[in-house]
Amino acid sequence: MAQEANTGKRYTRLAMSLHWLMALMIMVAFAMGVYMVDLPFDDTRAWFFRHHKNIGLTVGLLLLLRVWWRIRHPAPPLPPETPDWERRAAAVSHRVLYIMMAVMPISGFFTTSFTGYPTYFWWIPIDLGKWGGENELANDIFAFIHVGSAYFLAFLVLMHAAAALRHLIIKRDTVFQRMLPGRAEEKKE
């Protein structure tokens, strides 16, 4: 398979695909998480928890691929007219987004590990194990981290989207288009 080159103006197709797939999965997992916690303890609640975990673990695995790909294919440069403060803000916000995308599946896995419930990965009949048996205090700590980081990640995603829309609507530069599939047009002066 030929290695996809970064043209310098846009992200690679794989980077775009991972970005949008993970964004969708994170939004679905967040919505499921908010909804499922108030469900009665029945098969419906179990279905939501199982799929919430599967989506979270998938996001964690996709994040590993995304980080590996990003190391090999750096982000295209921002437009030359981008102020230094904005460059620094973009770099910091992207790092924090990546950190939170890692914290979520890790804290979720450990939360489950201390409940006594098994974690399976989609249709693969592999019990990912429990790392400490039932432990209410450990469960509460990791659940607190998981829920708190979920809301923080949701805030970061909203800020990320707002910044992207600012580039599209207000600044009218090419930053937004770098992450969209299809053709990219240069800014016309």
CYANA upper distance limits for C-alpha pairs under 8 A (distance plus 0.5 A):
  4 GLU  CA     12 THR  CA      7.25
  4 GLU  CA     13 ARG  CA      8.35
  5 ALA  CA     12 THR  CA      7.38
  5 ALA  CA     73 HIS  CA      8.26
  6 ASN  CA     10 ARG  CA      7.29
  6 ASN  CA     11 TYR  CA      6.76
  6 ASN  CA     12 THR  CA      6.00
  6 ASN  CA     73 HIS  CA      6.99
  6 ASN  CA     74 PRO  CA      8.42
  6 ASN  CA     76 PRO  CA      7.86
  7 THR  CA     11 TYR  CA      8.27
  7 THR  CA     12 THR  CA      8.37
  7 THR  CA     76 PRO  CA      8.32
  8 GLY  CA     75 ALA  CA      8.43
  8 GLY  CA     76 PRO  CA      5.34
  8 GLY  CA     77 PRO  CA      7.25
  9 LYS  CA     76 PRO  CA      5.98
  9 LYS  CA     77 PRO  CA      7.54
  9 LYS  CA    178 ARG  CA      7.04
 10 ARG  CA     75 ALA  CA      8.37
 10 ARG  CA     76 PRO  CA      6.26
 10 ARG  CA    177 GLN  CA      8.06
 10 ARG  CA    178 ARG  CA      4.68
 10 ARG  CA    179 MET  CA      7.12
 10 ARG  CA    184 ALA  CA      8.18
 11 TYR  CA     15 ALA  CA      6.48
 11 TYR  CA     16 MET  CA      6.78
 11 TYR  CA     75 ALA  CA      6.81
 11 TYR  CA     76 PRO  CA      6.73
 11 TYR  CA    178 ARG  CA      6.26
 11 TYR  CA    179 MET  CA      6.43
 12 THR  CA     16 MET  CA      6.76
 12 THR  CA     73 HIS  CA      8.32
 13 ARG  CA     17 SER  CA      6.55
 13 ARG  CA    181 PRO  CA      7.62
 14 LEU  CA     18 LEU  CA      6.56
 15 ALA  CA     19 HIS  CA      6.54
 15 ALA  CA     66 ARG  CA      7.43
 15 ALA  CA     69 TRP  CA      7.79
 15 ALA  CA     70 ARG  CA      7.99
 16 MET  CA     20 TRP  CA      6.74
 16 MET  CA    179 MET  CA      6.07
 16 MET  CA    180 LEU  CA      7.32
 16 MET  CA    181 PRO  CA      7.52
 17 SER  CA     21 LEU  CA      6.42
 18 LEU  CA     22 MET  CA      6.29
 18 LEU  CA     62 LEU  CA      7.72
 18 LEU  CA     66 ARG  CA      7.16
 19 HIS  CA     23 ALA  CA      6.54
 20 TRP  CA     24 LEU  CA      6.66
 21 LEU  CA     25 MET  CA      6.68
 22 MET  CA     26 ILE  CA      6.41
 22 MET  CA     59 VAL  CA      6.67
 22 MET  CA     62 LEU  CA      7.94
 23 ALA  CA     27 MET  CA      6.72
 24 LEU  CA     28 VAL  CA      6.69
 25 MET  CA     29 ALA  CA      6.49
 25 MET  CA     55 ILE  CA      6.97
 25 MET  CA     56 GLY  CA      8.41
 25 MET  CA     59 VAL  CA      7.52
 26 ILE  CA     30 PHE  CA      6.50
 26 ILE  CA     55 ILE  CA      8.38
 26 ILE  CA     56 GLY  CA      8.06
 26 ILE  CA     59 VAL  CA      7.85
 27 MET  CA     31 ALA  CA      6.66
 28 VAL  CA     32 MET  CA      6.54
 29 ALA  CA     33 GLY  CA      6.45
 29 ALA  CA     52 HIS  CA      5.91
 29 ALA  CA     55 ILE  CA      6.88
 29 ALA  CA     56 GLY  CA      7.27
 30 PHE  CA     34 VAL  CA      6.74
 30 PHE  CA    150 ALA  CA      7.44
 30 PHE  CA    154 ALA  CA      8.36
 31 ALA  CA     35 TYR  CA      6.68
 32 MET  CA     36 MET  CA      6.28
 32 MET  CA     48 PHE  CA      7.18
 32 MET  CA     52 HIS  CA      6.93
 33 GLY  CA     37 VAL  CA      6.96
 33 GLY  CA     49 PHE  CA      8.30
 33 GLY  CA     52 HIS  CA      7.29
 35 TYR  CA     39 LEU  CA      7.86
 36 MET  CA     45 ARG  CA      6.55
 36 MET  CA     48 PHE  CA      6.66
 36 MET  CA     49 PHE  CA      7.55
 37 VAL  CA     45 ARG  CA      8.43
 39 LEU  CA     44 THR  CA      8.27
 39 LEU  CA     45 ARG  CA      6.22
 40 PRO  CA     45 ARG  CA      7.08
 41 PHE  CA     45 ARG  CA      6.42
 41 PHE  CA     46 ALA  CA      7.94
 42 ASP  CA     46 ALA  CA      6.85
 43 ASP  CA     47 TRP  CA      6.57
 44 THR  CA     48 PHE  CA      6.86
 45 ARG  CA     49 PHE  CA      6.69
 46 ALA  CA     50 ARG  CA      6.50
 47 TRP  CA     51 HIS  CA      6.70
 48 PHE  CA     52 HIS  CA      6.36
 49 PHE  CA     53 LYS  CA      6.58
 50 ARG  CA     54 ASN  CA      6.73
 50 ARG  CA    119 THR  CA      8.28
 50 ARG  CA    120 TYR  CA      8.42
 51 HIS  CA     55 ILE  CA      6.52
 51 HIS  CA    122 TRP  CA      8.25
 52 HIS  CA     56 GLY  CA      6.63
 53 LYS  CA     57 LEU  CA      6.56
 53 LYS  CA    108 GLY  CA      7.93
 53 LYS  CA    109 PHE  CA      8.22
 53 LYS  CA    119 THR  CA      8.03
 53 LYS  CA    121 PHE  CA      8.48
 54 ASN  CA     58 THR  CA      6.56
 54 ASN  CA    120 TYR  CA      8.09
 54 ASN  CA    121 PHE  CA      6.20
 54 ASN  CA    122 TRP  CA      6.22
 55 ILE  CA     59 VAL  CA      6.64
 56 GLY  CA     60 GLY  CA      6.78
 56 GLY  CA    104 MET  CA      7.85
 56 GLY  CA    105 PRO  CA      5.70
 56 GLY  CA    108 GLY  CA      8.19
 57 LEU  CA     61 LEU  CA      6.82
 57 LEU  CA    105 PRO  CA      6.20
 57 LEU  CA    109 PHE  CA      8.43
 57 LEU  CA    121 PHE  CA      7.93
 58 THR  CA     62 LEU  CA      6.54
 59 VAL  CA     63 LEU  CA      6.45
 59 VAL  CA    101 MET  CA      8.14
 59 VAL  CA    105 PRO  CA      7.83
 60 GLY  CA     64 LEU  CA      7.08
 60 GLY  CA    101 MET  CA      7.64
 60 GLY  CA    102 ALA  CA      6.71
 60 GLY  CA    105 PRO  CA      6.21
 60 GLY  CA    106 ILE  CA      8.31
 61 LEU  CA     65 LEU  CA      7.15
 62 LEU  CA     66 ARG  CA      6.50
 63 LEU  CA     67 VAL  CA      6.52
 63 LEU  CA     98 TYR  CA      8.33
 63 LEU  CA    101 MET  CA      7.73
 63 LEU  CA    102 ALA  CA      7.76
 64 LEU  CA     68 TRP  CA      6.69
 65 LEU  CA     69 TRP  CA      6.54
 66 ARG  CA     70 ARG  CA      6.45
 67 VAL  CA     71 ILE  CA      6.65
 68 TRP  CA     72 ARG  CA      6.99
 69 TRP  CA     73 HIS  CA      6.35
 70 ARG  CA     74 PRO  CA      5.81
 70 ARG  CA     75 ALA  CA      7.54
 76 PRO  CA    178 ARG  CA      8.37
 78 LEU  CA     82 THR  CA      7.03
 78 LEU  CA     87 ARG  CA      8.06
 78 LEU  CA    175 VAL  CA      7.26
 79 PRO  CA    173 ASP  CA      8.04
 79 PRO  CA    174 THR  CA      7.84
 79 PRO  CA    175 VAL  CA      7.87
 82 THR  CA     86 GLU  CA      7.02
 82 THR  CA     87 ARG  CA      7.25
 83 PRO  CA     87 ARG  CA      6.95
 84 ASP  CA     88 ARG  CA      6.72
 85 TRP  CA     89 ALA  CA      6.59
 86 GLU  CA     90 ALA  CA      6.54
 87 ARG  CA     91 ALA  CA      6.72
 88 ARG  CA     92 VAL  CA      6.63
 89 ALA  CA     93 SER  CA      6.43
 90 ALA  CA     94 HIS  CA      6.54
 91 ALA  CA     95 ARG  CA      6.80
 92 VAL  CA     96 VAL  CA      6.70
 93 SER  CA     97 LEU  CA      6.57
 93 SER  CA    156 LEU  CA      8.25
 93 SER  CA    160 HIS  CA      8.35
 94 HIS  CA     98 TYR  CA      6.75
 95 ARG  CA     99 ILE  CA      6.71
 96 VAL  CA    100 MET  CA      6.60
 97 LEU  CA    101 MET  CA      6.59
 97 LEU  CA    153 LEU  CA      7.45
 97 LEU  CA    156 LEU  CA      7.25
 97 LEU  CA    157 VAL  CA      8.25
 98 TYR  CA    102 ALA  CA      6.90
 99 ILE  CA    103 VAL  CA      6.70
100 MET  CA    104 MET  CA      6.61
100 MET  CA    149 SER  CA      7.26
100 MET  CA    153 LEU  CA      6.59
101 MET  CA    105 PRO  CA      7.78
101 MET  CA    153 LEU  CA      8.02
102 ALA  CA    106 ILE  CA      6.86
103 VAL  CA    107 SER  CA      6.28
103 VAL  CA    146 HIS  CA      8.01
103 VAL  CA    149 SER  CA      7.78
104 MET  CA    108 GLY  CA      6.48
104 MET  CA    146 HIS  CA      6.30
104 MET  CA    149 SER  CA      7.10
104 MET  CA    150 ALA  CA      7.16
105 PRO  CA    109 PHE  CA      6.43
106 ILE  CA    110 PHE  CA      6.81
107 SER  CA    111 THR  CA      6.47
107 SER  CA    142 PHE  CA      6.00
107 SER  CA    143 ALA  CA      7.63
107 SER  CA    145 ILE  CA      6.97
107 SER  CA    146 HIS  CA      5.71
108 GLY  CA    112 THR  CA      6.81
108 GLY  CA    142 PHE  CA      7.63
108 GLY  CA    143 ALA  CA      7.55
108 GLY  CA    146 HIS  CA      6.27
109 PHE  CA    113 SER  CA      6.61
109 PHE  CA    119 THR  CA      8.30
110 PHE  CA    114 PHE  CA      6.96
110 PHE  CA    131 TRP  CA      7.88
110 PHE  CA    139 ASN  CA      7.89
110 PHE  CA    142 PHE  CA      6.80
111 THR  CA    115 THR  CA      7.35
111 THR  CA    138 ALA  CA      7.93
111 THR  CA    139 ASN  CA      5.39
111 THR  CA    140 ASP  CA      7.95
111 THR  CA    141 ILE  CA      8.38
111 THR  CA    142 PHE  CA      5.43
111 THR  CA    143 ALA  CA      5.89
111 THR  CA    146 HIS  CA      8.21
112 THR  CA    116 GLY  CA      7.72
112 THR  CA    117 TYR  CA      6.88
112 THR  CA    118 PRO  CA      7.83
112 THR  CA    119 THR  CA      7.63
112 THR  CA    130 LYS  CA      8.12
112 THR  CA    139 ASN  CA      7.72
113 SER  CA    117 TYR  CA      7.59
113 SER  CA    118 PRO  CA      7.79
113 SER  CA    119 THR  CA      8.26
113 SER  CA    129 GLY  CA      7.54
113 SER  CA    130 LYS  CA      4.77
113 SER  CA    131 TRP  CA      5.95
113 SER  CA    132 GLY  CA      7.12
113 SER  CA    133 GLY  CA      7.19
113 SER  CA    134 GLU  CA      8.09
113 SER  CA    139 ASN  CA      8.23
114 PHE  CA    130 LYS  CA      7.19
114 PHE  CA    131 TRP  CA      7.47
114 PHE  CA    132 GLY  CA      6.45
114 PHE  CA    133 GLY  CA      5.86
114 PHE  CA    134 GLU  CA      5.17
114 PHE  CA    135 ASN  CA      5.61
114 PHE  CA    136 GLU  CA      7.41
114 PHE  CA    138 ALA  CA      6.84
114 PHE  CA    139 ASN  CA      5.57
115 THR  CA    133 GLY  CA      7.51
115 THR  CA    134 GLU  CA      5.45
115 THR  CA    135 ASN  CA      7.13
115 THR  CA    136 GLU  CA      7.64
115 THR  CA    139 ASN  CA      6.84
116 GLY  CA    130 LYS  CA      7.67
116 GLY  CA    133 GLY  CA      6.28
116 GLY  CA    134 GLU  CA      5.43
117 TYR  CA    130 LYS  CA      8.49
118 PRO  CA    127 ASP  CA      6.84
118 PRO  CA    128 LEU  CA      7.70
118 PRO  CA    129 GLY  CA      6.86
118 PRO  CA    130 LYS  CA      7.32
119 THR  CA    127 ASP  CA      6.29
119 THR  CA    128 LEU  CA      6.05
119 THR  CA    129 GLY  CA      7.18
119 THR  CA    130 LYS  CA      8.48
120 TYR  CA    124 ILE  CA      7.46
120 TYR  CA    125 PRO  CA      7.11
120 TYR  CA    126 ILE  CA      6.34
120 TYR  CA    127 ASP  CA      5.51
120 TYR  CA    128 LEU  CA      6.49
121 PHE  CA    125 PRO  CA      7.81
121 PHE  CA    126 ILE  CA      7.32
121 PHE  CA    127 ASP  CA      8.15
121 PHE  CA    128 LEU  CA      8.12
134 GLU  CA    139 ASN  CA      8.49
135 ASN  CA    139 ASN  CA      6.55
136 GLU  CA    140 ASP  CA      6.53
137 LEU  CA    141 ILE  CA      6.73
138 ALA  CA    142 PHE  CA      6.70
139 ASN  CA    143 ALA  CA      6.35
140 ASP  CA    144 PHE  CA      6.48
141 ILE  CA    145 ILE  CA      6.86
142 PHE  CA    146 HIS  CA      6.45
143 ALA  CA    147 VAL  CA      6.47
144 PHE  CA    148 GLY  CA      6.36
145 ILE  CA    149 SER  CA      6.30
146 HIS  CA    150 ALA  CA      6.52
147 VAL  CA    151 TYR  CA      7.01
148 GLY  CA    152 PHE  CA      6.78
149 SER  CA    153 LEU  CA      6.34
150 ALA  CA    154 ALA  CA      6.61
151 TYR  CA    155 PHE  CA      6.70
152 PHE  CA    156 LEU  CA      6.73
153 LEU  CA    157 VAL  CA      6.56
154 ALA  CA    158 LEU  CA      6.76
155 PHE  CA    159 MET  CA      6.74
156 LEU  CA    160 HIS  CA      6.47
157 VAL  CA    161 ALA  CA      6.61
158 LEU  CA    162 ALA  CA      6.57
159 MET  CA    163 ALA  CA      6.58
160 HIS  CA    164 ALA  CA      6.70
161 ALA  CA    165 LEU  CA      6.63
162 ALA  CA    166 ARG  CA      6.57
163 ALA  CA    167 HIS  CA      6.92
164 ALA  CA    168 LEU  CA      6.91
164 ALA  CA    175 VAL  CA      7.76
164 ALA  CA    176 PHE  CA      5.97
165 LEU  CA    169 ILE  CA      6.33
165 LEU  CA    170 ILE  CA      8.22
165 LEU  CA    176 PHE  CA      7.64
166 ARG  CA    170 ILE  CA      5.60
166 ARG  CA    171 LYS  CA      6.76
166 ARG  CA    172 ARG  CA      8.46
167 HIS  CA    171 LYS  CA      5.27
167 HIS  CA    172 ARG  CA      6.07
167 HIS  CA    173 ASP  CA      6.34
167 HIS  CA    174 THR  CA      7.91
167 HIS  CA    175 VAL  CA      6.62
167 HIS  CA    176 PHE  CA      6.53
168 LEU  CA    172 ARG  CA      5.39
168 LEU  CA    173 ASP  CA      6.93
168 LEU  CA    174 THR  CA      7.94
168 LEU  CA    175 VAL  CA      7.88
168 LEU  CA    176 PHE  CA      6.15
168 LEU  CA    177 GLN  CA      8.38
172 ARG  CA    187 LYS  CA      8.12
173 ASP  CA    187 LYS  CA      6.51
174 THR  CA    178 ARG  CA      6.96
174 THR  CA    184 ALA  CA      8.41
174 THR  CA    185 GLU  CA      8.09
174 THR  CA    186 GLU  CA      7.19
174 THR  CA    187 LYS  CA      6.83
175 VAL  CA    179 MET  CA      8.22
176 PHE  CA    180 LEU  CA      7.68
177 GLN  CA    184 ALA  CA      6.59
177 GLN  CA    185 GLU  CA      8.48
178 ARG  CA    184 ALA  CA      7.56
